[in-house]
Amino acid sequence: MVTGLIVGVVVLVLLGWAALTYNRFVRLQVRAEESWRDIDTQLKRRYDLIPNLVETVKGYASHERGVFEQVAQARSAAMGATSPKEQAVAEEGLKGALKSLFAVVENYPQLKANENFMQLQQTLEQVEDTIQRSRVYYNAVVRDLNTTIRVFPRNLIASLFGIKEREFFMLPSEAERQAPQVKF
């Protein structure tokens, strides 16, 4: 009788622990998905700003067609990315194209003084900051989820329910990790 009671209590404790562990996985997965959607929203906001920026610059530098086409292609590639790894690679291409666009702007002082262009540039910088903060948060949530999946005995619950690790949203190249050079 006592043995049956002890076994029953142990089984209940194990089931309770398994339920709590599973619920933790669910919470972390929801937070990871939510934080990825936050990044996605900010990226969409950036993609919506880019055509306005290009059109503003086009009015001043219409002979720079190659740069405009490069920005349009990079924007399309970034919008079509589906995983964090693909998104990171596409974003690197888009950042390079935007750098080329801003290099063109340097040749047109009257454009740099244009109020519409300045406002678009400031908005783009704000979006970039928001994307960076969102990426940091997403990676922190993914770190917590992946760590929880790997830790014993929680890894048993993760494998039992097919809970998989997520990809980090990381910069794909060494060039992006280096600080930009500022010249006056």
Sequence and secondary structure as in RCSB ss.txt:
>XXXX:A:sequence
MVTGLIVGVVVLVLLGWAALTYNRFVRLQVRAEESWRDIDTQLKRRYDLIPNLVETVKGYASHERGVFEQVAQAR
SAAMGATSPKEQAVAEEGLKGALKSLFAVVENYPQLKANENFMQLQQTLEQVEDTIQRSRVYYNAVVRDLNTTIR
VFPRNLIASLFGIKEREFFMLPSEAERQAPQVKF
>XXXX:A:secstr
 HHHHHHHHHHHHHHHHHHHHHHHHHHHHHHHHHHHHHHHHHHHHHHHHHHHHHHHHHHH TT HHHHHHHHHHH
HHHHH  SHHHHHHHHHHHHHHHHHHHHHHHT HHHHT HHHHHHHHHHHHHHHHHHHHHHHHHHHHHHHHHHHH
STTHHHHHHHHT          SHHHHS      
